[in-house]
Amino acid sequence: MDNKSENIALSATQIHILQNQAFTDNSPGAIVKDFNSLLDFIGAQGIIVSEKTQQFTLNVLAALNQQMHRPLDMKLKRPLQKSYPHINGLYLLLRCSGLSYLQQDGKKIRLMLSEQLLTDWYALNPTERYFSLLQAFCYRADAEIISECVSYGQPSCFFYCLAFFQGHLGTEIDVANSRYGLSHLRYIPGYYNLALMELFGFIEVECAIATEKETWPLSKIKATTWAQALLGYFSQYFGKVGVFTNPIDKPIDGWETEFKKYLPAWQQGLSLVLPKTNTEGTLVFSVNLGKAICRLAVPADITLDQLASGILSAFAFNNDHLYEFVYINQYGIEESIIHPYLDDGGDHFTTDTHAVGSLPLYQGMGFIFHFDFGDDWEFMVNVESMPTPKLAFTELTVLEKRGKPPKQYPDYGDLD
């Protein structure tokens, strides 16, 4: 549905609450304060994250927890990021805000902050920061970013929070004596979503004493007056207009426009859509397969089909199977560009129509060339350098080869 077709007006009560709400780092919730603490913790040099999940590692979680406005009393011996619901939620928000990206650092992966967007962030006032984070949460907070299960047809984690508010927060929830106990809340709406609801000021929580089995032992959950106004508005907007089913790249002319009528401090915000990449010149890719490494000079204007052919030729593979390029986009979501023969007429990007320079490339970025969906060869591609005036090639060129690549079709004797 075209969300421009109908705007829903705030009620008089909602307008009163909105106009009288103070926006600071700690109000209506501590979301801006803790988000800033997360940015400061990562810093200009970035921070090493897990190679498998791209999440914070055990050796930094305790220190990061202490930077939060309300640190958890962690009693687990080897906690993961998801053991800290507030950190897990903030990481989700950081990735879907577009403020961060992943960079290959040798064999490790480093979480970095975008200098350009970080400058934009610090230029915002507290009201603008709050609603920039709310927009990211509303439109882009996909559970896939933190390796949580994703339900088909439910585009953002905000949906779960709204559904939880609509269905269960008419009154205070006594968790211990409710059928919505900890085991239920851990998955629906999820601890990380509940933590974000608390940080945004939508709920107040009371906790019991932490134990080795339960480090965020929720005992009571209650919706705030702010939630009754803001989420109450969203409830009717969602049910009537269906804005949450619209793709992010379509202009939104609904709740933001209505809210800004009563929030004069909200003038700017982080861009909802990052500018499309259009790299020009010659890049250098380092491609690994097994113990073999090839360095390639790659003109940005060649197609991904041509890049695929160049990689396969460099490793002495026949180009006789289908393939795809898989990468993590700026928001932490996995995307792929597929061989044209795999296109079923859906909304797919194909390798024959997309240039290498159309990828969201940056120095240190890693992505996968997945070849042959039977044998599943995964060539690890790393952006070794971005274009410079000193390097100019008109066609893909092998600069260096090291190591012996595996055989595409090993002899039967090789398998013994």
TORKOL-4160 file (C-alpha; in steps of 0.2 Angstrom, whole numbers, padded with zeros to 4 digits, m for minus):
416
<pt num="1" X="0000" Y="0000" Z="0000"/>
<pt num="2" X="0006" Y="0017" Z="m0004"/>
<pt num="3" X="0009" Y="0025" Z="0013"/>
<pt num="4" X="0007" Y="0043" Z="0006"/>
<pt num="5" X="m0011" Y="0039" Z="0004"/>
<pt num="6" X="m0016" Y="0042" Z="0021"/>
<pt num="7" X="m0009" Y="0050" Z="0037"/>
<pt num="8" X="m0015" Y="0047" Z="0054"/>
<pt num="9" X="m0017" Y="0062" Z="0066"/>
<pt num="10" X="m0011" Y="0061" Z="0084"/>
<pt num="11" X="m0024" Y="0062" Z="0097"/>
<pt num="12" X="m0025" Y="0077" Z="0109"/>
<pt num="13" X="m0018" Y="0067" Z="0123"/>
<pt num="14" X="m0004" Y="0060" Z="0112"/>
<pt num="15" X="0000" Y="0078" Z="0107"/>
<pt num="16" X="0001" Y="0084" Z="0125"/>
<pt num="17" X="0012" Y="0070" Z="0130"/>
<pt num="18" X="0024" Y="0073" Z="0115"/>
<pt num="19" X="0025" Y="0092" Z="0118"/>
<pt num="20" X="0029" Y="0089" Z="0136"/>
<pt num="21" X="0042" Y="0076" Z="0134"/>
<pt num="22" X="0060" Y="0081" Z="0137"/>
<pt num="23" X="0073" Y="0074" Z="0126"/>
<pt num="24" X="0090" Y="0072" Z="0133"/>
<pt num="25" X="0103" Y="0058" Z="0133"/>
<pt num="26" X="0093" Y="0050" Z="0148"/>
<pt num="27" X="0075" Y="0054" Z="0143"/>
<pt num="28" X="0063" Y="0047" Z="0139"/>
<pt num="29" X="0075" Y="0032" Z="0140"/>
<pt num="30" X="0094" Y="0030" Z="0141"/>
<pt num="31" X="0095" Y="0025" Z="0122"/>
<pt num="32" X="0105" Y="0040" Z="0117"/>
<pt num="33" X="0117" Y="0039" Z="0132"/>
<pt num="34" X="0121" Y="0021" Z="0130"/>
<pt num="35" X="0122" Y="0022" Z="0111"/>
<pt num="36" X="0135" Y="0036" Z="0113"/>
<pt num="37" X="0144" Y="0025" Z="0126"/>
<pt num="38" X="0145" Y="0011" Z="0113"/>
<pt num="39" X="0152" Y="0023" Z="0100"/>
<pt num="40" X="0165" Y="0030" Z="0112"/>
<pt num="41" X="0170" Y="0012" Z="0116"/>
<pt num="42" X="0172" Y="0007" Z="0098"/>
<pt num="43" X="0182" Y="0023" Z="0094"/>
<pt num="44" X="0191" Y="0028" Z="0079"/>
<pt num="45" X="0202" Y="0012" Z="0078"/>
<pt num="46" X="0187" Y="0001" Z="0078"/>
<pt num="47" X="0186" Y="m0016" Z="0088"/>
<pt num="48" X="0189" Y="m0034" Z="0084"/>
<pt num="49" X="0174" Y="m0044" Z="0083"/>
<pt num="50" X="0170" Y="m0063" Z="0081"/>
<pt num="51" X="0174" Y="m0070" Z="0063"/>
<pt num="52" X="0159" Y="m0081" Z="0064"/>
<pt num="53" X="0145" Y="m0069" Z="0070"/>
<pt num="54" X="0154" Y="m0052" Z="0068"/>
<pt num="55" X="0148" Y="m0049" Z="0086"/>
<pt num="56" X="0157" Y="m0043" Z="0101"/>
<pt num="57" X="0169" Y="m0055" Z="0109"/>
<pt num="58" X="0171" Y="m0062" Z="0127"/>
<pt num="59" X="0186" Y="m0051" Z="0131"/>
<pt num="60" X="0177" Y="m0035" Z="0128"/>
<pt num="61" X="0159" Y="m0038" Z="0134"/>
<pt num="62" X="0163" Y="m0036" Z="0153"/>
<pt num="63" X="0171" Y="m0019" Z="0150"/>
<pt num="64" X="0157" Y="m0013" Z="0138"/>
<pt num="65" X="0144" Y="m0018" Z="0150"/>
<pt num="66" X="0152" Y="m0007" Z="0163"/>
<pt num="67" X="0150" Y="0008" Z="0151"/>
<pt num="68" X="0131" Y="0006" Z="0151"/>
<pt num="69" X="0120" Y="0017" Z="0162"/>
<pt num="70" X="0114" Y="0002" Z="0171"/>
<pt num="71" X="0127" Y="m0013" Z="0170"/>
<pt num="72" X="0120" Y="m0030" Z="0172"/>
<pt num="73" X="0127" Y="m0041" Z="0186"/>
<pt num="74" X="0134" Y="m0054" Z="0175"/>
<pt num="75" X="0137" Y="m0071" Z="0184"/>
<pt num="76" X="0139" Y="m0082" Z="0168"/>
<pt num="77" X="0157" Y="m0089" Z="0166"/>
<pt num="78" X="0158" Y="m0087" Z="0148"/>
<pt num="79" X="0144" Y="m0075" Z="0142"/>
<pt num="80" X="0140" Y="m0071" Z="0124"/>
<pt num="81" X="0134" Y="m0055" Z="0117"/>
<pt num="82" X="0116" Y="m0061" Z="0118"/>
<pt num="83" X="0119" Y="m0064" Z="0137"/>
<pt num="84" X="0119" Y="m0045" Z="0138"/>
<pt num="85" X="0102" Y="m0040" Z="0131"/>
<pt num="86" X="0105" Y="m0021" Z="0131"/>
<pt num="87" X="0122" Y="m0023" Z="0122"/>
<pt num="88" X="0114" Y="m0035" Z="0110"/>
<pt num="89" X="0100" Y="m0023" Z="0106"/>
<pt num="90" X="0112" Y="m0008" Z="0104"/>
<pt num="91" X="0123" Y="m0018" Z="0092"/>
<pt num="92" X="0108" Y="m0022" Z="0082"/>
<pt num="93" X="0104" Y="m0003" Z="0082"/>
<pt num="94" X="0122" Y="0002" Z="0078"/>
<pt num="95" X="0122" Y="m0010" Z="0063"/>
<pt num="96" X="0105" Y="m0005" Z="0056"/>
<pt num="97" X="0109" Y="0014" Z="0058"/>
<pt num="98" X="0122" Y="0013" Z="0045"/>
<pt num="99" X="0135" Y="0020" Z="0057"/>
<pt num="100" X="0146" Y="0005" Z="0057"/>
<pt num="101" X="0154" Y="m0007" Z="0044"/>
<pt num="102" X="0165" Y="m0022" Z="0045"/>
<pt num="103" X="0183" Y="m0022" Z="0039"/>
<pt num="104" X="0195" Y="m0036" Z="0036"/>
<pt num="105" X="0211" Y="m0034" Z="0047"/>
<pt num="106" X="0222" Y="m0048" Z="0042"/>
<pt num="107" X="0213" Y="m0064" Z="0047"/>
<pt num="108" X="0202" Y="m0055" Z="0059"/>
<pt num="109" X="0187" Y="m0044" Z="0057"/>
<pt num="110" X="0186" Y="m0026" Z="0064"/>
<pt num="111" X="0170" Y="m0017" Z="0067"/>
<pt num="112" X="0173" Y="0001" Z="0061"/>
<pt num="113" X="0163" Y="0017" Z="0062"/>
<pt num="114" X="0158" Y="0028" Z="0047"/>
<pt num="115" X="0167" Y="0044" Z="0049"/>
<pt num="116" X="0155" Y="0053" Z="0038"/>
<pt num="117" X="0139" Y="0047" Z="0047"/>
<pt num="118" X="0148" Y="0049" Z="0064"/>
<pt num="119" X="0150" Y="0068" Z="0060"/>
<pt num="120" X="0132" Y="0069" Z="0055"/>
<pt num="121" X="0127" Y="0060" Z="0071"/>
<pt num="122" X="0136" Y="0072" Z="0082"/>
<pt num="123" X="0129" Y="0087" Z="0073"/>
<pt num="124" X="0111" Y="0081" Z="0079"/>
<pt num="125" X="0102" Y="0087" Z="0095"/>
<pt num="126" X="0095" Y="0075" Z="0107"/>
<pt num="127" X="0078" Y="0075" Z="0100"/>
<pt num="128" X="0085" Y="0071" Z="0082"/>
<pt num="129" X="0097" Y="0058" Z="0089"/>
<pt num="130" X="0082" Y="0049" Z="0098"/>
<pt num="131" X="0071" Y="0049" Z="0082"/>
<pt num="132" X="0085" Y="0044" Z="0071"/>
<pt num="133" X="0088" Y="0028" Z="0081"/>
<pt num="134" X="0069" Y="0025" Z="0082"/>
<pt num="135" X="0068" Y="0026" Z="0063"/>
<pt num="136" X="0082" Y="0014" Z="0061"/>
<pt num="137" X="0074" Y="0002" Z="0074"/>
<pt num="138" X="0057" Y="0004" Z="0065"/>
<pt num="139" X="0063" Y="0001" Z="0047"/>
<pt num="140" X="0079" Y="m0009" Z="0047"/>
<pt num="141" X="0081" Y="m0018" Z="0064"/>
<pt num="142" X="0082" Y="m0036" Z="0056"/>
<pt num="143" X="0085" Y="m0050" Z="0069"/>
<pt num="144" X="0097" Y="m0058" Z="0056"/>
<pt num="145" X="0110" Y="m0045" Z="0061"/>
<pt num="146" X="0112" Y="m0053" Z="0078"/>
<pt num="147" X="0109" Y="m0071" Z="0071"/>
<pt num="148" X="0092" Y="m0072" Z="0078"/>
<pt num="149" X="0078" Y="m0082" Z="0070"/>
<pt num="150" X="0068" Y="m0071" Z="0057"/>
<pt num="151" X="0049" Y="m0074" Z="0054"/>
<pt num="152" X="0044" Y="m0072" Z="0035"/>
<pt num="153" X="0034" Y="m0057" Z="0032"/>
<pt num="154" X="0039" Y="m0047" Z="0047"/>
<pt num="155" X="0051" Y="m0034" Z="0042"/>
<pt num="156" X="0058" Y="m0027" Z="0058"/>
<pt num="157" X="0061" Y="m0031" Z="0076"/>
<pt num="158" X="0050" Y="m0016" Z="0080"/>
<pt num="159" X="0035" Y="m0026" Z="0074"/>
<pt num="160" X="0038" Y="m0038" Z="0088"/>
<pt num="161" X="0039" Y="m0024" Z="0101"/>
<pt num="162" X="0023" Y="m0016" Z="0094"/>
<pt num="163" X="0014" Y="m0033" Z="0094"/>
<pt num="164" X="0020" Y="m0036" Z="0112"/>
<pt num="165" X="0014" Y="m0019" Z="0117"/>
<pt num="166" X="m0003" Y="m0022" Z="0109"/>
<pt num="167" X="m0006" Y="m0039" Z="0116"/>
<pt num="168" X="0001" Y="m0039" Z="0133"/>
<pt num="169" X="0005" Y="m0022" Z="0140"/>
<pt num="170" X="m0012" Y="m0016" Z="0144"/>
<pt num="171" X="m0008" Y="m0019" Z="0162"/>
<pt num="172" X="0008" Y="m0023" Z="0171"/>
<pt num="173" X="0015" Y="m0040" Z="0168"/>
<pt num="174" X="0020" Y="m0050" Z="0184"/>
<pt num="175" X="0033" Y="m0061" Z="0175"/>
<pt num="176" X="0034" Y="m0074" Z="0189"/>
<pt num="177" X="0015" Y="m0077" Z="0190"/>
<pt num="178" X="0011" Y="m0074" Z="0172"/>
<pt num="179" X="0010" Y="m0087" Z="0157"/>
<pt num="180" X="0022" Y="m0075" Z="0149"/>
<pt num="181" X="0037" Y="m0081" Z="0159"/>
<pt num="182" X="0055" Y="m0079" Z="0156"/>
<pt num="183" X="0056" Y="m0093" Z="0144"/>
<pt num="184" X="0042" Y="m0085" Z="0133"/>
<pt num="185" X="0049" Y="m0068" Z="0134"/>
<pt num="186" X="0067" Y="m0074" Z="0129"/>
<pt num="187" X="0060" Y="m0078" Z="0112"/>
<pt num="188" X="0044" Y="m0067" Z="0110"/>
<pt num="189" X="0048" Y="m0053" Z="0109"/>
<pt num="190" X="0066" Y="m0057" Z="0113"/>
<pt num="191" X="0077" Y="m0050" Z="0127"/>
<pt num="192" X="0086" Y="m0039" Z="0115"/>
<pt num="193" X="0069" Y="m0031" Z="0110"/>
<pt num="194" X="0064" Y="m0029" Z="0128"/>
<pt num="195" X="0080" Y="m0021" Z="0132"/>
<pt num="196" X="0078" Y="m0009" Z="0117"/>
<pt num="197" X="0060" Y="m0005" Z="0123"/>
<pt num="198" X="0067" Y="m0001" Z="0140"/>
<pt num="199" X="0081" Y="0010" Z="0132"/>
<pt num="200" X="0068" Y="0019" Z="0121"/>
<pt num="201" X="0058" Y="0023" Z="0137"/>
<pt num="202" X="0043" Y="0012" Z="0132"/>
<pt num="203" X="0044" Y="0001" Z="0147"/>
<pt num="204" X="0050" Y="0001" Z="0165"/>
<pt num="205" X="0056" Y="m0016" Z="0172"/>
<pt num="206" X="0060" Y="m0023" Z="0189"/>
<pt num="207" X="0072" Y="m0037" Z="0191"/>
<pt num="208" X="0075" Y="m0050" Z="0204"/>
<pt num="209" X="0093" Y="m0055" Z="0210"/>
<pt num="210" X="0104" Y="m0061" Z="0196"/>
<pt num="211" X="0110" Y="m0079" Z="0196"/>
<pt num="212" X="0122" Y="m0090" Z="0186"/>
<pt num="213" X="0107" Y="m0096" Z="0176"/>
<pt num="214" X="0098" Y="m0079" Z="0173"/>
<pt num="215" X="0107" Y="m0063" Z="0172"/>
<pt num="216" X="0092" Y="m0052" Z="0168"/>
<pt num="217" X="0079" Y="m0060" Z="0179"/>
<pt num="218" X="0064" Y="m0049" Z="0174"/>
<pt num="219" X="0050" Y="m0049" Z="0187"/>
<pt num="220" X="0039" Y="m0035" Z="0182"/>
<pt num="221" X="0036" Y="m0025" Z="0165"/>
<pt num="222" X="0025" Y="m0010" Z="0164"/>
<pt num="223" X="0022" Y="0001" Z="0149"/>
<pt num="224" X="0026" Y="0020" Z="0152"/>
<pt num="225" X="0015" Y="0035" Z="0148"/>
<pt num="226" X="0027" Y="0038" Z="0133"/>
<pt num="227" X="0024" Y="0021" Z="0126"/>
<pt num="228" X="0005" Y="0023" Z="0128"/>
<pt num="229" X="0007" Y="0039" Z="0117"/>
<pt num="230" X="0020" Y="0034" Z="0104"/>
<pt num="231" X="0016" Y="0015" Z="0103"/>
<pt num="232" X="m0002" Y="0019" Z="0104"/>
<pt num="233" X="m0001" Y="0030" Z="0089"/>
<pt num="234" X="0009" Y="0017" Z="0080"/>
<pt num="235" X="m0003" Y="0003" Z="0084"/>
<pt num="236" X="m0017" Y="0012" Z="0074"/>
<pt num="237" X="m0005" Y="0017" Z="0060"/>
<pt num="238" X="0001" Y="0000" Z="0058"/>
<pt num="239" X="m0016" Y="m0007" Z="0057"/>
<pt num="240" X="m0023" Y="0006" Z="0046"/>
<pt num="241" X="m0009" Y="0010" Z="0034"/>
<pt num="242" X="0003" Y="m0004" Z="0035"/>
<pt num="243" X="0019" Y="0006" Z="0034"/>
<pt num="244" X="0030" Y="m0008" Z="0041"/>
<pt num="245" X="0027" Y="m0018" Z="0025"/>
<pt num="246" X="0034" Y="m0005" Z="0014"/>
<pt num="247" X="0052" Y="m0006" Z="0007"/>
<pt num="248" X="0064" Y="0005" Z="0016"/>
<pt num="249" X="0069" Y="0014" Z="m0001"/>
<pt num="250" X="0051" Y="0021" Z="m0003"/>
<pt num="251" X="0049" Y="0039" Z="0004"/>
<pt num="252" X="0039" Y="0039" Z="0021"/>
<pt num="253" X="0027" Y="0053" Z="0022"/>
<pt num="254" X="0017" Y="0047" Z="0038"/>
<pt num="255" X="0022" Y="0047" Z="0056"/>
<pt num="256" X="0038" Y="0057" Z="0055"/>
<pt num="257" X="0028" Y="0072" Z="0046"/>
<pt num="258" X="0014" Y="0071" Z="0060"/>
<pt num="259" X="0027" Y="0070" Z="0074"/>
<pt num="260" X="0037" Y="0085" Z="0068"/>
<pt num="261" X="0022" Y="0096" Z="0069"/>
<pt num="262" X="0024" Y="0096" Z="0088"/>
<pt num="263" X="0043" Y="0094" Z="0089"/>
<pt num="264" X="0051" Y="0109" Z="0082"/>
<pt num="265" X="0068" Y="0103" Z="0088"/>
<pt num="266" X="0067" Y="0088" Z="0076"/>
<pt num="267" X="0074" Y="0096" Z="0059"/>
<pt num="268" X="0088" Y="0084" Z="0054"/>
<pt num="269" X="0092" Y="0065" Z="0055"/>
<pt num="270" X="0103" Y="0052" Z="0049"/>
<pt num="271" X="0099" Y="0047" Z="0031"/>
<pt num="272" X="0088" Y="0032" Z="0030"/>
<pt num="273" X="0096" Y="0027" Z="0013"/>
<pt num="274" X="0114" Y="0027" Z="0011"/>
<pt num="275" X="0121" Y="0034" Z="m0006"/>
<pt num="276" X="0123" Y="0021" Z="m0019"/>
<pt num="277" X="0141" Y="0015" Z="m0022"/>
<pt num="278" X="0149" Y="0020" Z="m0039"/>
<pt num="279" X="0167" Y="0016" Z="m0037"/>
<pt num="280" X="0178" Y="0020" Z="m0052"/>
<pt num="281" X="0196" Y="0016" Z="m0057"/>
<pt num="282" X="0205" Y="0000" Z="m0053"/>
<pt num="283" X="0204" Y="m0010" Z="m0037"/>
<pt num="284" X="0216" Y="m0024" Z="m0030"/>
<pt num="285" X="0207" Y="m0039" Z="m0024"/>
<pt num="286" X="0216" Y="m0053" Z="m0014"/>
<pt num="287" X="0207" Y="m0070" Z="m0017"/>
<pt num="288" X="0210" Y="m0085" Z="m0006"/>
<pt num="289" X="0205" Y="m0103" Z="m0009"/>
<pt num="290" X="0213" Y="m0116" Z="0002"/>
<pt num="291" X="0231" Y="m0112" Z="0003"/>
<pt num="292" X="0231" Y="m0103" Z="m0014"/>
<pt num="293" X="0231" Y="m0084" Z="m0015"/>
<pt num="294" X="0229" Y="m0073" Z="m0031"/>
<pt num="295" X="0230" Y="m0055" Z="m0032"/>
<pt num="296" X="0220" Y="m0047" Z="m0045"/>
<pt num="297" X="0219" Y="m0029" Z="m0053"/>
<pt num="298" X="0201" Y="m0027" Z="m0056"/>
<pt num="299" X="0193" Y="m0012" Z="m0066"/>
<pt num="300" X="0178" Y="m0006" Z="m0056"/>
<pt num="301" X="0167" Y="m0005" Z="m0072"/>
<pt num="302" X="0168" Y="m0023" Z="m0077"/>
<pt num="303" X="0153" Y="m0034" Z="m0073"/>
<pt num="304" X="0153" Y="m0047" Z="m0059"/>
<pt num="305" X="0151" Y="m0060" Z="m0073"/>
<pt num="306" X="0168" Y="m0054" Z="m0079"/>
<pt num="307" X="0175" Y="m0055" Z="m0061"/>
<pt num="308" X="0169" Y="m0072" Z="m0059"/>
<pt num="309" X="0177" Y="m0078" Z="m0075"/>
<pt num="310" X="0194" Y="m0070" Z="m0070"/>
<pt num="311" X="0194" Y="m0078" Z="m0053"/>
<pt num="312" X="0190" Y="m0095" Z="m0060"/>
<pt num="313" X="0204" Y="m0093" Z="m0073"/>
<pt num="314" X="0216" Y="m0088" Z="m0061"/>
<pt num="315" X="0213" Y="m0103" Z="m0050"/>
<pt num="316" X="0212" Y="m0115" Z="m0066"/>
<pt num="317" X="0194" Y="m0119" Z="m0063"/>
<pt num="318" X="0182" Y="m0122" Z="m0078"/>
<pt num="319" X="0167" Y="m0109" Z="m0078"/>
<pt num="320" X="0154" Y="m0123" Z="m0080"/>
<pt num="321" X="0143" Y="m0120" Z="m0065"/>
<pt num="322" X="0132" Y="m0107" Z="m0058"/>
<pt num="323" X="0138" Y="m0095" Z="m0045"/>
<pt num="324" X="0134" Y="m0080" Z="m0034"/>
<pt num="325" X="0143" Y="m0066" Z="m0024"/>
<pt num="326" X="0138" Y="m0064" Z="m0006"/>
<pt num="327" X="0142" Y="m0049" Z="0005"/>
<pt num="328" X="0136" Y="m0040" Z="0021"/>
<pt num="329" X="0128" Y="m0024" Z="0016"/>
<pt num="330" X="0130" Y="m0008" Z="0026"/>
<pt num="331" X="0116" Y="m0012" Z="0038"/>
<pt num="332" X="0123" Y="m0029" Z="0043"/>
<pt num="333" X="0111" Y="m0039" Z="0032"/>
<pt num="334" X="0118" Y="m0053" Z="0020"/>
<pt num="335" X="0114" Y="m0050" Z="0002"/>
<pt num="336" X="0119" Y="m0059" Z="m0014"/>
<pt num="337" X="0120" Y="m0055" Z="m0033"/>
<pt num="338" X="0116" Y="m0071" Z="m0042"/>
<pt num="339" X="0120" Y="m0079" Z="m0059"/>
<pt num="340" X="0107" Y="m0073" Z="m0072"/>
<pt num="341" X="0101" Y="m0092" Z="m0074"/>
<pt num="342" X="0096" Y="m0092" Z="m0056"/>
<pt num="343" X="0084" Y="m0077" Z="m0059"/>
<pt num="344" X="0066" Y="m0083" Z="m0056"/>
<pt num="345" X="0059" Y="m0066" Z="m0061"/>
<pt num="346" X="0059" Y="m0060" Z="m0043"/>
<pt num="347" X="0067" Y="m0045" Z="m0036"/>
<pt num="348" X="0085" Y="m0050" Z="m0038"/>
<pt num="349" X="0102" Y="m0042" Z="m0043"/>
<pt num="350" X="0111" Y="m0052" Z="m0057"/>
<pt num="351" X="0129" Y="m0053" Z="m0060"/>
<pt num="352" X="0128" Y="m0049" Z="m0079"/>
<pt num="353" X="0120" Y="m0032" Z="m0076"/>
<pt num="354" X="0130" Y="m0026" Z="m0060"/>
<pt num="355" X="0147" Y="m0019" Z="m0061"/>
<pt num="356" X="0160" Y="m0023" Z="m0048"/>
<pt num="357" X="0160" Y="m0004" Z="m0043"/>
<pt num="358" X="0141" Y="m0005" Z="m0039"/>
<pt num="359" X="0145" Y="m0016" Z="m0023"/>
<pt num="360" X="0147" Y="m0006" Z="m0007"/>
<pt num="361" X="0166" Y="m0008" Z="m0007"/>
<pt num="362" X="0179" Y="m0001" Z="0005"/>
<pt num="363" X="0197" Y="m0006" Z="0009"/>
<pt num="364" X="0197" Y="m0021" Z="0020"/>
<pt num="365" X="0180" Y="m0027" Z="0015"/>
<pt num="366" X="0178" Y="m0046" Z="0013"/>
<pt num="367" X="0165" Y="m0055" Z="0003"/>
<pt num="368" X="0162" Y="m0073" Z="m0005"/>
<pt num="369" X="0162" Y="m0079" Z="m0022"/>
<pt num="370" X="0152" Y="m0095" Z="m0021"/>
<pt num="371" X="0154" Y="m0106" Z="m0036"/>
<pt num="372" X="0146" Y="m0123" Z="m0040"/>
<pt num="373" X="0131" Y="m0126" Z="m0029"/>
<pt num="374" X="0135" Y="m0144" Z="m0028"/>
<pt num="375" X="0153" Y="m0144" Z="m0023"/>
<pt num="376" X="0151" Y="m0127" Z="m0015"/>
<pt num="377" X="0168" Y="m0119" Z="m0018"/>
<pt num="378" X="0169" Y="m0103" Z="m0008"/>
<pt num="379" X="0183" Y="m0091" Z="m0014"/>
<pt num="380" X="0186" Y="m0078" Z="0000"/>
<pt num="381" X="0188" Y="m0061" Z="m0009"/>
<pt num="382" X="0196" Y="m0046" Z="0001"/>
<pt num="383" X="0197" Y="m0028" Z="m0005"/>
<pt num="384" X="0216" Y="m0025" Z="m0003"/>
<pt num="385" X="0216" Y="m0007" Z="m0010"/>
<pt num="386" X="0204" Y="0005" Z="m0017"/>
<pt num="387" X="0207" Y="0014" Z="m0034"/>
<pt num="388" X="0223" Y="0026" Z="m0034"/>
<pt num="389" X="0229" Y="0037" Z="m0049"/>
<pt num="390" X="0245" Y="0026" Z="m0049"/>
<pt num="391" X="0235" Y="0010" Z="m0053"/>
<pt num="392" X="0226" Y="0009" Z="m0070"/>
<pt num="393" X="0220" Y="m0006" Z="m0079"/>
<pt num="394" X="0207" Y="m0008" Z="m0093"/>
<pt num="395" X="0205" Y="m0027" Z="m0090"/>
<pt num="396" X="0206" Y="m0039" Z="m0076"/>
<pt num="397" X="0224" Y="m0044" Z="m0073"/>
<pt num="398" X="0233" Y="m0056" Z="m0062"/>
<pt num="399" X="0246" Y="m0047" Z="m0052"/>
<pt num="400" X="0253" Y="m0062" Z="m0041"/>
<pt num="401" X="0250" Y="m0080" Z="m0037"/>
<pt num="402" X="0255" Y="m0089" Z="m0022"/>
<pt num="403" X="0252" Y="m0107" Z="m0016"/>
<pt num="404" X="0244" Y="m0122" Z="m0026"/>
<pt num="405" X="0226" Y="m0121" Z="m0028"/>
<pt num="406" X="0215" Y="m0137" Z="m0025"/>
<pt num="407" X="0209" Y="m0146" Z="m0041"/>
<pt num="408" X="0192" Y="m0143" Z="m0046"/>
<pt num="409" X="0189" Y="m0161" Z="m0051"/>
<pt num="410" X="0201" Y="m0171" Z="m0040"/>
<pt num="411" X="0206" Y="m0189" Z="m0047"/>
<pt num="412" X="0198" Y="m0203" Z="m0037"/>
<pt num="413" X="0216" Y="m0207" Z="m0031"/>
<pt num="414" X="0217" Y="m0190" Z="m0023"/>
<pt num="415" X="0202" Y="m0194" Z="m0012"/>
<pt num="416" X="0210" Y="m0209" Z="m0003"/>
